[in-house]
Amino acid sequence: MYIKHLSLKNFRNYESQEFDFDCGINILTGANAQGKTNCAEAIFFLCTGYSPRANKDRLLVRHGFNSAEIIGKAESRYGEVSVKIEFNSLDKKSIYINELQVLKVGELLGNINSVFFNPQELKLVQESPEDRRRFMNISLSQMSKNYFYALQRYNKILSQRNNLLKDPDKDLIRDTLPIWDEQLSREAGKIIKARNDFLTELSPIASQKHALLSDNKEDLKMRTESGYYGSEEDIAFALKEDLKVGLERDMRLGFTSIGPHRDDIKFTLNGDDVRVYGSQGQQRTVALSLKLAEAEIFYNKFGEYPILILDDVLSELDKKRQRKLISAVKSMQTIFTATSFDRQVFKNVEVNRIIIEKGKIKG
């Protein structure tokens, strides 16, 4: 899978710009704050309806304007697909796939798949469990609409259960909660099983990628800390029983203390917790290894690679690791952003270079 053409209108610092990409390696170059990352962000937004850099769509609209538009054309093993997303400063969004409007963001997912990495992805290793859950959710939602909708249903039921737990009428809580627990456990079983399978497949591939980038000096291991395993039904049953046992605790706390909304992933290098003992360079390599492994899982599932977007990655790696990375991604469409273009690093590699200056393609 690869994106062939991208059109931006009033997106970030772009007034109006068209991009043409090759199916191999593409590199967006230019000075800082010219629009390289904005272009990379637009591609990912086109694939997922989600910005990795902003929590509101209105923040993506060019200053002084009320609406923006992104249009992309991609090629997959099934043929060409076109996607258009229009959105405005009121956070209203319209999505069109092959010129037909779809009413749910879930219907956008899976049409054009992508994996995104930029320096902020260090949060995946460094910061809260929420960032690691977000990583799994974005990847799995692109791979499975069923997962995306199960996650939506779970979050809605969880909100209702949490609201009930705050009710001062304790008898009402005890009488009503089993209804919510049944539904919550059923959706949780789907989510946790999918995450377990994802991490089981991801872990050895990420370990291989990390070994490549670290010259076999570091052994990356990862494991889920959900505490639930087996089939969807087994997980749902176990969680429902634990919710019963934890009822009094949840009533005291006023929220649901167990479930997939509390999941986490632990990473170790040579047995040491990366989050606690890893240097920033090691943490960056772990995060990058996870993204490369994620791309491989897309290939294993769909028979084609996603679009790999690597924003400002090369500047953080030495020349040797830059070459190793380029060798690792040469079989898929990769979009790099960088402030400069080092011909020696890309020696003997065909590259489509796009120079960006003030939101315009130069030359």
C-alpha positions as CSV (number, residue, x, y, z in Angstrom):
1,M,0.0,0.0,0.0
2,Y,1.2,3.5,-0.8
3,I,-0.1,7.0,-1.1
4,K,0.3,8.5,-4.5
5,H,-1.1,11.9,-4.2
6,L,-2.0,14.3,-1.4
7,S,-3.8,17.6,-1.6
8,L,-4.0,20.1,1.3
9,K,-6.1,23.1,1.7
10,N,-5.9,25.4,4.7
11,F,-4.3,22.7,6.7
12,R,-1.9,24.0,9.3
13,N,0.5,26.4,7.4
14,Y,-0.6,25.1,4.0
15,E,-2.9,27.4,2.0
16,S,-3.0,25.0,-1.0
17,Q,-0.5,22.4,-2.0
18,E,-0.3,19.2,-4.0
19,F,2.2,16.4,-3.3
20,D,3.1,13.4,-5.4
21,F,4.9,10.5,-3.7
22,D,6.8,7.5,-5.0
23,C,6.0,4.0,-3.7
24,G,9.5,3.7,-2.1
25,I,11.4,6.2,0.0
26,N,10.3,9.8,0.1
27,I,12.0,12.5,2.1
28,L,10.5,15.9,2.9
29,T,13.3,18.3,3.7
30,G,13.6,22.0,4.6
31,A,14.4,24.2,7.6
32,N,12.4,24.0,10.8
33,A,8.8,25.2,10.9
34,Q,8.3,25.1,7.2
35,G,5.6,22.4,7.1
36,K,7.4,19.0,6.8
37,T,5.8,17.5,9.9
38,N,2.4,19.1,9.0
39,C,2.5,17.2,5.8
40,A,3.4,13.9,7.6
41,E,0.6,14.6,10.1
42,A,-1.9,15.2,7.3
43,I,-1.2,11.7,5.8
44,F,-1.8,10.0,9.2
45,F,-4.9,12.0,9.8
46,L,-6.2,10.9,6.3
47,C,-5.7,7.3,7.4
48,T,-7.2,7.4,10.9
49,G,-9.2,10.6,11.3
50,Y,-6.9,11.3,14.3
51,S,-4.0,13.7,14.7
52,P,-1.0,12.5,16.7
53,R,-0.2,16.1,17.6
54,A,-3.6,17.8,18.4
55,N,-6.6,16.7,20.4
56,K,-9.0,18.9,18.5
57,D,-9.5,19.1,14.7
58,R,-9.9,22.8,14.8
59,L,-6.3,23.2,15.8
60,L,-5.4,21.8,12.4
61,V,-7.2,24.6,10.5
62,R,-5.0,27.3,9.1
63,H,-5.0,30.5,11.2
64,G,-7.6,32.9,10.0
65,F,-9.7,30.3,8.2
66,N,-12.8,28.4,9.2
67,S,-12.3,25.1,7.4
68,A,-9.7,22.8,6.0
69,E,-9.6,19.9,3.5
70,I,-7.3,16.9,3.0
71,I,-7.6,14.6,-0.1
72,G,-5.4,11.6,-0.7
73,K,-5.2,8.9,-3.4
74,A,-3.6,5.6,-2.5
75,E,-2.9,2.3,-4.2
76,S,-3.4,-1.1,-2.5
77,R,-3.4,-4.7,-3.7
78,Y,-7.2,-4.2,-4.2
79,G,-6.8,-1.1,-6.4
80,E,-7.0,2.6,-5.9
81,V,-8.8,4.3,-3.1
82,S,-9.5,8.0,-2.6
83,V,-10.2,9.6,0.8
84,K,-11.3,13.2,1.5
85,I,-11.7,14.7,4.9
86,E,-13.3,18.1,5.4
87,F,-13.4,19.7,8.9
88,N,-13.9,23.1,10.4
89,S,-13.2,25.3,13.4
90,L,-16.3,23.9,15.1
91,D,-14.8,20.4,15.1
92,K,-17.3,19.1,12.6
93,K,-15.9,16.6,10.2
94,S,-17.1,15.0,6.9
95,I,-15.4,11.9,5.4
96,Y,-15.7,10.7,1.9
97,I,-14.3,7.4,0.6
98,N,-14.2,7.0,-3.2
99,E,-16.5,10.1,-3.3
100,L,-19.2,8.5,-1.1
101,Q,-19.7,10.1,2.3
102,V,-19.4,7.8,5.4
103,L,-21.0,8.8,8.7
104,K,-18.7,7.1,11.1
105,V,-15.0,7.5,11.6
106,G,-14.8,3.7,12.0
107,E,-15.7,3.3,8.3
108,L,-12.5,5.3,7.4
109,L,-10.2,2.9,9.2
110,G,-8.5,0.3,7.1
111,N,-8.9,2.0,3.8
112,I,-5.4,3.5,3.9
113,N,-3.2,2.0,6.7
114,S,-0.2,3.9,8.2
115,V,2.3,3.8,11.0
116,F,3.5,7.1,12.4
117,F,6.6,7.9,14.4
118,N,8.0,11.2,15.6
119,P,10.0,12.3,18.7
120,Q,6.7,12.6,20.7
121,E,6.3,8.8,20.3
122,L,8.9,8.5,23.1
123,K,5.8,8.9,25.4
124,L,5.1,5.3,24.4
125,V,8.0,4.2,26.5
126,Q,8.6,7.0,28.9
127,E,5.2,8.2,30.1
128,S,1.8,6.9,31.3
129,P,0.0,3.6,30.5
130,E,-2.5,5.6,28.6
131,D,0.1,6.3,25.9
132,R,0.8,2.5,25.5
133,R,-2.9,1.8,25.3
134,R,-3.3,4.4,22.7
135,F,-0.5,2.7,20.6
136,M,-2.4,-0.6,20.7
137,N,-5.8,1.0,20.1
138,I,-4.7,3.0,17.0
139,S,-2.9,0.0,15.5
140,L,-5.7,-2.5,16.2
141,S,-8.4,-0.2,15.1
142,Q,-6.8,0.1,11.7
143,M,-6.6,-3.6,11.5
144,S,-10.1,-4.4,12.8
145,K,-13.3,-2.4,12.7
146,N,-14.7,-4.9,15.2
147,Y,-12.0,-3.9,17.7
148,F,-12.7,-0.2,17.1
149,Y,-16.4,-0.6,17.8
150,A,-15.9,-2.9,20.8
151,L,-13.6,-0.2,22.2
152,Q,-16.3,2.5,21.6
153,R,-18.9,0.3,23.3
154,Y,-16.6,-0.5,26.2
155,N,-15.8,3.2,26.9
156,K,-19.5,4.1,26.8
157,I,-20.5,1.3,29.2
158,L,-17.5,2.1,31.5
159,S,-18.6,5.8,31.7
160,Q,-22.1,4.7,32.7
161,R,-20.8,2.2,35.3
162,N,-18.5,4.9,36.8
163,N,-21.5,7.3,37.0
164,L,-23.5,4.7,38.8
165,L,-20.7,4.1,41.3
166,K,-20.9,7.7,42.3
167,D,-24.6,7.4,43.2
168,P,-25.3,7.9,46.9
169,D,-27.9,5.1,46.8
170,K,-25.8,2.1,47.6
171,D,-28.7,-0.4,47.2
172,L,-29.4,1.0,43.8
173,I,-25.7,0.4,42.8
174,R,-25.8,-3.2,44.1
175,D,-29.0,-4.0,42.3
176,T,-28.1,-2.4,39.0
177,L,-24.4,-3.0,38.6
178,P,-24.6,-6.7,37.5
179,I,-26.4,-5.5,34.3
180,W,-23.5,-3.2,33.4
181,D,-20.9,-5.7,34.5
182,E,-22.2,-8.3,32.1
183,Q,-22.0,-5.9,29.1
184,L,-18.7,-4.4,30.2
185,S,-17.0,-7.9,30.6
186,R,-18.2,-9.0,27.2
187,E,-16.7,-6.0,25.4
188,A,-13.6,-6.2,27.6
189,G,-13.0,-9.9,26.6
190,K,-12.9,-8.8,22.9
191,I,-10.5,-6.0,23.6
192,I,-8.1,-7.9,25.9
193,K,-8.0,-10.9,23.7
194,A,-7.1,-8.8,20.6
195,R,-4.4,-6.9,22.6
196,N,-2.9,-10.2,23.9
197,D,-2.7,-11.6,20.4
198,F,-1.3,-8.4,19.1
199,L,1.5,-8.3,21.7
200,T,2.3,-12.0,21.3
201,E,2.9,-11.3,17.6
202,L,4.6,-8.0,18.1
203,S,7.1,-8.9,20.8
204,P,9.5,-11.2,18.8
205,I,9.4,-8.9,15.8
206,A,10.2,-5.9,17.9
207,S,13.0,-7.8,19.5
208,Q,14.5,-8.6,16.0
209,K,14.2,-4.9,14.9
210,H,15.8,-3.7,18.1
211,A,18.6,-6.2,17.7
212,L,19.2,-4.8,14.2
213,L,19.3,-1.2,15.3
214,S,21.5,-1.9,18.4
215,D,24.0,-4.2,16.7
216,N,22.7,-7.2,18.7
217,K,23.9,-5.5,22.0
218,E,20.4,-5.3,23.6
219,D,17.7,-7.9,24.1
220,L,14.2,-6.3,24.0
221,K,11.4,-8.1,25.8
222,M,7.8,-6.9,26.3
223,R,4.8,-8.2,28.1
224,T,1.2,-7.2,28.8
225,E,0.2,-6.4,32.4
226,S,-3.5,-7.0,31.9
227,G,-3.5,-10.1,34.0
228,Y,-6.2,-11.8,31.8
229,Y,-5.5,-14.6,29.3
230,G,-7.3,-17.2,27.2
231,S,-10.4,-16.9,25.0
232,E,-12.7,-13.9,24.9
233,E,-15.2,-15.9,26.9
234,D,-12.6,-16.9,29.5
235,I,-11.4,-13.3,29.9
236,A,-15.0,-12.0,30.1
237,F,-15.9,-14.5,32.8
238,A,-12.7,-13.9,34.9
239,L,-13.2,-10.1,34.7
240,K,-16.9,-10.3,35.6
241,E,-15.9,-12.4,38.7
242,D,-13.2,-9.9,39.7
243,L,-15.7,-7.0,39.3
244,K,-18.0,-8.7,41.8
245,V,-15.1,-9.2,44.2
246,G,-14.0,-5.6,43.8
247,L,-17.5,-4.1,44.1
248,E,-17.1,-2.5,47.6
249,R,-13.7,-1.1,46.6
250,D,-15.1,0.4,43.4
251,M,-18.0,1.9,45.4
252,R,-15.5,3.6,47.8
253,L,-13.3,4.8,44.9
254,G,-16.2,5.9,42.7
255,F,-14.7,4.4,39.6
256,T,-14.0,1.0,38.0
257,S,-10.5,-0.1,39.1
258,I,-9.9,-3.0,36.8
259,G,-10.4,-3.7,33.1
260,P,-8.7,-2.9,29.8
261,H,-8.7,0.8,30.5
262,R,-6.0,-0.1,33.1
263,D,-3.8,-2.2,30.8
264,D,-0.2,-1.5,30.5
265,I,2.9,-2.9,28.6
266,K,6.3,-3.4,30.3
267,F,9.5,-3.2,28.2
268,T,12.9,-4.5,29.3
269,L,16.3,-4.4,27.8
270,N,18.6,-7.2,29.0
271,G,16.2,-7.7,31.8
272,D,16.1,-4.1,33.0
273,D,12.9,-1.9,32.9
274,V,13.5,0.5,30.0
275,R,11.3,3.2,31.5
276,V,13.3,3.3,34.7
277,Y,16.8,2.4,33.6
278,G,17.0,3.1,29.9
279,S,18.7,6.1,28.5
280,Q,16.8,8.4,26.2
281,G,18.6,6.9,23.2
282,Q,17.6,3.4,24.3
283,Q,14.0,4.4,24.8
284,R,13.9,6.0,21.4
285,T,15.3,2.9,19.7
286,V,12.7,0.8,21.6
287,A,9.9,3.0,20.4
288,L,11.2,2.9,16.8
289,S,11.6,-0.9,17.0
290,L,7.9,-1.1,18.0
291,K,6.8,0.9,15.0
292,L,8.9,-1.1,12.6
293,A,7.4,-4.3,14.1
294,E,3.9,-2.8,13.8
295,A,4.5,-2.4,10.1
296,E,5.4,-6.0,9.8
297,I,2.2,-7.1,11.5
298,F,0.2,-5.1,9.0
299,Y,2.1,-7.0,6.3
300,N,1.4,-10.4,7.9
301,K,-2.3,-9.6,8.2
302,F,-3.0,-7.9,4.9
303,G,-0.2,-9.0,2.6
304,E,1.1,-5.5,2.1
305,Y,2.9,-2.9,4.2
306,P,1.2,0.3,5.5
307,I,2.6,3.7,4.8
308,L,5.5,4.3,7.2
309,I,5.8,7.9,8.4
310,L,9.1,8.7,10.1
311,D,9.1,12.3,11.3
312,D,12.5,13.7,12.4
313,V,14.0,10.3,13.1
314,L,17.3,10.5,11.2
315,S,18.6,13.4,13.2
316,E,18.5,11.3,16.4
317,L,20.5,8.4,15.0
318,D,24.2,8.1,14.1
319,K,25.2,7.3,10.5
320,K,25.4,3.6,11.1
321,R,21.9,3.3,12.5
322,Q,20.6,5.6,9.8
323,R,21.8,3.2,7.2
324,K,20.4,0.2,9.1
325,L,17.0,1.9,9.4
326,I,16.9,2.7,5.7
327,S,17.8,-0.9,4.9
328,A,15.0,-2.1,7.2
329,V,12.3,0.1,5.4
330,K,13.3,-0.2,1.8
331,S,10.6,-2.7,1.1
332,M,7.7,-0.4,2.0
333,Q,6.7,3.2,1.2
334,T,8.4,5.4,3.8
335,I,8.0,9.1,4.2
336,F,10.9,10.7,6.1
337,T,11.1,14.3,7.3
338,A,14.5,15.9,7.9
339,T,16.1,19.3,7.9
340,S,18.8,18.1,5.5
341,F,19.5,15.4,2.9
342,D,22.7,13.4,3.4
343,R,23.5,11.8,0.1
344,Q,26.0,9.4,1.7
345,V,23.3,7.9,4.0
346,F,21.0,7.3,1.0
347,K,23.7,6.1,-1.3
348,N,22.5,3.6,-3.9
349,V,18.9,4.2,-2.7
350,E,16.3,5.7,-5.0
351,V,14.7,8.7,-3.2
352,N,11.9,11.1,-4.0
353,R,13.1,14.3,-2.4
354,I,10.5,17.1,-1.8
355,I,11.9,20.4,-0.5
356,I,9.4,22.5,1.5
357,E,9.6,26.2,2.3
358,K,6.9,28.2,4.0
359,G,4.2,25.7,3.2
360,K,5.1,25.4,-0.4
361,I,7.1,22.9,-2.5
362,K,10.3,24.6,-3.6
363,G,11.6,24.0,-7.1
